[in-house]
Amino acid sequence: MHPFRHTEKLDRLRAALSNLSELQQNTVFKKFYQNMTNVDIAAEEGVTETAVRNRLKKIFTRLAKEI
């Protein structure tokens, strides 16, 4: 990939992430920066694993549209 395109995509990703709700941003942080599993996130938040999985699916769909 051309370096400019890579930088451009990263900029769009950062912007899209900043448009997420606080809960969504925290979920992304836990999943990808703290390497937590969906089960671990669910247990910490007191929700089901399905709720976390559905939240992540919505996040990924939204990010894909914005990037």
C-alpha positions as CSV (number, residue, x, y, z in Angstrom):
1,M,0.0,0.0,0.0
2,H,1.2,3.5,-0.8
3,P,2.4,5.2,2.4
4,F,0.1,8.2,1.8
5,R,-3.0,6.0,1.5
6,H,-2.0,4.1,4.7
7,T,-1.7,7.4,6.5
8,E,-5.0,8.6,5.1
9,K,-6.8,5.5,6.2
10,L,-5.3,5.8,9.7
11,D,-6.5,9.4,9.9
12,R,-10.0,8.3,8.8
13,L,-9.9,5.5,11.4
14,R,-8.9,7.9,14.2
15,A,-11.7,10.3,13.2
16,A,-14.3,7.5,13.1
17,L,-13.2,6.2,16.5
18,S,-13.5,9.6,18.0
19,N,-17.2,9.7,16.7
20,L,-18.1,6.6,18.7
21,S,-19.9,6.9,22.1
22,E,-17.8,6.6,25.2
23,L,-19.1,3.1,25.8
24,Q,-18.1,2.1,22.3
25,Q,-14.7,3.7,22.6
26,N,-14.1,1.9,25.9
27,T,-15.1,-1.4,24.3
28,V,-12.7,-1.0,21.5
29,F,-9.9,0.0,24.0
30,K,-10.6,-3.1,26.1
31,K,-10.8,-5.4,23.1
32,F,-7.8,-4.2,21.2
33,Y,-5.5,-2.4,23.6
34,Q,-6.1,-4.5,26.7
35,N,-6.6,-7.7,24.7
36,M,-9.7,-8.6,26.7
37,T,-12.0,-11.3,25.5
38,N,-15.7,-10.6,24.9
39,V,-16.4,-12.8,28.0
40,D,-14.0,-10.7,30.1
41,I,-15.5,-7.5,28.9
42,A,-19.0,-8.8,29.7
43,A,-18.1,-9.9,33.2
44,E,-16.4,-6.6,34.0
45,E,-19.5,-4.6,32.7
46,G,-22.1,-7.0,34.1
47,V,-23.6,-7.7,30.7
48,T,-23.8,-10.9,28.6
49,E,-21.2,-11.9,26.1
50,T,-23.8,-11.7,23.4
51,A,-24.4,-8.0,24.3
52,V,-20.6,-7.3,23.9
53,R,-20.5,-9.3,20.6
54,N,-23.5,-7.3,19.3
55,R,-22.0,-4.0,20.4
56,L,-18.7,-4.9,18.6
57,K,-20.6,-5.9,15.5
58,K,-22.3,-2.5,15.4
59,I,-19.0,-0.7,16.0
60,F,-17.3,-2.6,13.2
61,T,-20.2,-1.9,10.8
62,R,-20.1,1.8,11.7
63,L,-16.3,2.1,11.3
64,A,-16.4,0.3,8.0
65,K,-18.9,2.8,6.6
66,E,-16.8,5.8,7.9
67,I,-13.4,4.5,6.7
